[in-house]
Every structure is written in C-alpha cells, then in structure tokens.
Amino acid sequence: MRVLVACEFSGIVREAFNRRGHDSWSCDFLPTEIPSDKHYEGDVFDLIDTEEWDLMIAHPPCTHLAVSGALHFHKKKIRQRRALAFIQDLLDSPIHRIALENPVGVISTKIRKPDQYVQPWMFGHEETKKTGFWLKNLPKLEPTKIMEYKRDNLTPSGQNKLGPSPTRWMDRSRTYTGLAEAMAEQWGDLQEFDRSRTVSLTSYFGG
C-alpha cells in the first residue's frame, strides 16, 4: 500500500508503516529526523497532485487552531483562516482513505467534529494528550494497551507539560510511537481486506 504521511518531519509514522512492508513516504518543509530516501522536503500537494496514494495520514500544524492558544485567536484571524483552508484542502484530496490528526481546536466548529478522540494512554504510554482524528473511509482506531491508572488521572503530562522553548512546537508535534504502531497495524491491512472482499463478491455474483 502507498502511504503518504503529510506534515511529518519525525518519520515515526512513516517508519511504522514501512516496517510492515508498505511504501510509506513522509513530507514536510523540514528534513526528516530519521534518515530515509522516502522523505520529501517541500509542499505536500506536490506529491498529492502527481502521485497515486492509497492512504494519507496528515498532521497539519495546530499553532493557529488549538484551543490551548485561544487567548491569542483575535490576533491571528488571517493565519487561522489560512490554516483552516489548508486542512480543508487536505480533507478534500483525491485519496481514498484519509486520517487527519489535530489536538482539540477550532476545526471541530469551523469544518466538522472529529470522528474520534484518542489519548496516548490508550496505546501504552503514560502521558495525556487529547487528540482528534478526522477520518475518510477509515475505521476508528481501537486502543491497543490501556494504561488503567491513567484512565482516572487526566492531569496534563508528557508533551502537554513542556515549558516554553524554541523547539517546543516540534517536541509537541511528534506522534507517540504506540499510536503510530496502532495506525500501521489497524489501517495498514485495509487494502488487503478490500481486495479479498472484491474477490469474494466477484465469485458470489459469478463475475
């Protein structure tokens, strides 16, 4: 399966899919932190417009969208409009399956509500970070390893507790590895499921 991981410099999601035999590429204006010849530095629409993809997982910047920065929304109306337009363009991309990830923010009121929210503690991590997924032709992610002691203790932790620094936005944007593995495991087999279902239906109807 050909997988495009949009707006990812870390390479975490890209490598989770590649380890399972997929042709997975990341794209960002920054170089990848995990060296690979499957990273494109540039505009993601360069790849969307010229290549065929079975699945896109997009991590658009949340700087002007997340409720954590709501105090400053009045100063960034134009930037927020542009960020929302970029997200709408990603969601409208001609790719069969799309997952767009972002923290709690204005996407839910300006575009549509997410299909689900997840937390790192649902996928084997101790941290809290409520994250939404906007899905197209994809099932909701199922938790893989719930950290029960975190279920009742949602005090902000991990990336949500990072103090101010020049790299804070980068450090907060990296996908937790347990979540990346869940994406690759649960969404990486869907194309094979489609193929088997097509064969089954063809046989059933005598095609």
C-alpha positions in Angstrom: 0.0 0.0 0.0 1.2 3.5 -0.8 1.0 5.7 2.2 1.6 9.5 2.4 2.3 10.9 5.8 1.8 14.6 5.4 3.4 17.3 7.6 5.7 14.8 9.4 9.4 15.5 9.9 9.9 12.9 12.7 9.5 9.9 10.4 7.7 8.0 13.2 4.5 7.2 11.4 6.3 6.7 8.1 8.6 4.1 9.6 5.8 2.3 11.4 4.2 1.6 8.0 7.4 0.8 6.2 8.3 -1.9 8.9 5.1 -3.6 7.8 6.1 -3.7 4.1 4.3 -0.6 2.8 5.6 2.0 0.5 5.3 4.9 3.0 6.6 8.5 2.5 6.7 11.5 4.8 6.6 15.1 3.6 7.4 18.3 5.4 9.4 21.5 4.8 11.8 20.3 7.4 14.3 17.4 6.9 13.4 14.1 8.5 14.8 13.2 11.9 15.1 9.5 10.8 17.3 9.5 7.7 15.4 8.0 4.7 15.1 8.3 1.0 11.4 8.3 1.5 11.0 11.8 2.7 10.1 14.8 0.6 11.1 18.3 1.7 8.5 20.6 0.2 4.8 21.2 -0.4 2.7 18.1 0.3 0.5 19.0 -2.7 3.5 18.4 -5.0 3.0 14.7 -4.1 -0.8 14.7 -3.9 -1.1 16.2 -7.3 1.5 14.0 -9.1 1.4 10.6 -7.3 -1.2 7.9 -6.5 -1.8 7.2 -2.8 -3.9 4.6 -1.1 -3.9 6.3 2.3 -2.9 9.7 3.7 -2.2 10.4 7.3 -1.9 14.2 7.8 -0.6 16.1 10.8 -1.1 19.7 9.8 0.3 22.4 12.2 -2.0 23.3 15.0 -0.3 26.6 16.1 -3.3 28.8 15.0 -6.0 26.2 15.7 -5.6 24.5 19.1 -7.7 25.8 22.0 -4.5 26.0 24.0 -3.8 29.2 22.1 -7.3 30.6 22.2 -6.2 33.7 24.1 -4.4 34.9 21.0 -7.0 34.0 18.4 -8.1 37.6 18.0 -4.6 38.4 16.8 -4.3 35.7 14.2 -7.6 35.6 12.3 -6.0 35.7 8.8 -3.4 33.0 9.8 -6.2 30.8 11.2 -8.3 31.2 8.1 -5.3 30.1 6.0 -4.7 27.1 8.3 -8.3 26.0 8.1 -8.2 26.3 4.3 -5.1 24.1 4.2 -6.9 21.5 6.3 -10.0 21.6 4.1 -7.7 21.1 1.1 -6.1 18.1 2.7 -9.5 16.6 3.6 -10.7 17.2 0.0 -7.7 15.4 -1.5 -8.4 12.7 -4.1 -7.1 9.9 -1.9 -9.4 7.1 -1.0 -8.5 6.9 2.7 -7.6 9.9 4.8 -6.9 10.4 8.5 -6.2 14.0 9.7 -4.9 14.4 13.2 -5.0 17.5 15.4 -5.5 18.5 19.0 -8.7 19.9 20.4 -9.3 23.2 18.5 -11.4 25.1 16.0 -11.5 22.5 13.3 -14.5 20.9 15.1 -16.5 24.1 14.9 -15.2 25.6 11.6 -15.1 22.4 9.5 -16.7 19.5 11.3 -16.3 17.5 14.5 -13.7 14.8 14.6 -14.7 11.1 14.3 -12.9 10.2 17.5 -10.5 11.4 20.2 -7.7 9.3 21.5 -5.1 9.6 24.3 -1.5 8.2 24.4 -2.5 6.2 27.5 -4.8 4.1 25.2 -1.7 2.9 23.3 0.8 2.0 26.0 2.1 5.5 27.1 1.8 7.2 30.4 1.1 10.6 29.0 -2.1 12.5 28.4 -2.7 14.4 25.1 -6.2 14.5 23.8 -6.0 14.2 20.0 -8.8 14.2 17.4 -9.0 12.2 14.2 -11.0 13.3 11.1 -11.5 10.1 9.1 -12.4 9.3 5.5 -13.1 5.7 4.6 -11.3 4.5 7.8 -12.5 2.8 10.9 -11.8 4.4 14.3 -8.6 3.3 16.0 -9.0 0.7 18.7 -6.9 1.1 21.9 -4.0 -1.4 22.0 -2.8 -1.1 25.6 -4.8 1.0 28.0 -2.9 2.2 31.0 -5.6 1.8 33.6 -4.0 4.1 36.2 -4.1 6.9 33.7 -7.8 6.5 32.9 -8.8 8.2 36.1 -5.9 10.6 36.2 -6.1 13.0 33.3 -3.7 15.6 34.8 -1.8 17.0 31.8 1.5 15.3 31.3 4.1 14.5 28.7 4.1 16.8 25.7 1.3 18.9 27.3 3.6 19.9 30.1 6.6 21.1 28.1 7.7 24.5 29.1 8.4 27.4 26.6 11.4 26.9 24.3 12.3 27.5 20.7 11.7 23.8 19.8 8.5 23.4 21.9 6.2 23.2 18.9 8.4 20.5 17.3 8.6 18.5 20.5 4.8 18.6 20.9 4.2 17.6 17.3 5.9 14.2 17.4 3.5 11.2 17.2 3.7 8.8 20.1 5.1 5.5 18.9 2.3 3.4 20.3 -0.2 5.4 18.4 1.9 5.2 15.2 2.1 1.4 15.5 -1.7 1.2 16.0 -2.3 3.2 12.8 0.1 0.9 10.8 -1.4 -2.3 12.3 -5.1 -1.3 12.0 -5.1 0.8 8.9 -2.3 -1.0 7.0 -4.3 -4.1 6.3 -7.4 -2.4 4.9 -6.4 -2.6 1.3 -5.9 -6.3 1.6 -9.3 -6.5 3.1 -10.8 -4.6 0.1 -9.1 -7.0 -2.3 -10.4 -10.1 -0.5 -13.9 -8.6 -0.4 -13.8 -7.8 -4.1 -12.7 -11.4 -5.0 -15.4 -12.8 -2.7 -18.2 -10.6 -4.3 -17.0 -11.4 -7.8 -17.2 -15.1 -7.1 -20.6 -14.7 -5.5 -22.1 -12.9 -8.4 -20.4 -15.0 -11.0 -18.3 -12.2 -12.4 
